[in-house]
Amino acid sequence: MTKIELIEKIWKGIWRVGLTFYLLRLGLGGASILLSEKIKDEKQLENILIEESSKLNLNNKKISARFGKASLGTGSSTKLPDGHYKIILDDLGRNRATLKHELYHIYKNQFNHNFFEYFFIDEVQATLYESLNIKL
């Protein structure tokens, strides 16, 4: 086996493992969204934000959450230039699981990662937290 063939084999293995983790993420994420407590209004969103933020010791961070159009998926979290964080939950993401998922991105400071890190590491970790409360 040549060095190039070996590198190709390793690369294919990495993608297979990553794809397996991502399919697991989709299954767990879908189940947690369907089974999660729905958030009915802004007041309930604020109360759950406070409750879930404290579980991740994020009380010292300025985090706002609202309903709207998420940039990608059912929710999005953004770190603003002033150091504050903004979470947006879309119609499908109006639930505790999606809020926990976005808070986990803040907890782990999972911003500005490349495609591979975001989809195969950050998203998998946040999904494990949203559905099983596992912190990696």
Secondary structure, 3 states (H helix, E strand, C coil): CCHHHHHHHHHHHHHHHHHHHHHHHHHHHHHHHHHCCECCCHHHHHHHHHHHHHHCCCCCCCEEEEECCCCCCCEEEEECCCCCEEEEECCCCCEHHHHHHHHHHHHCCCCCCCHHHHHHHHHHHHHHHHHHCCCC
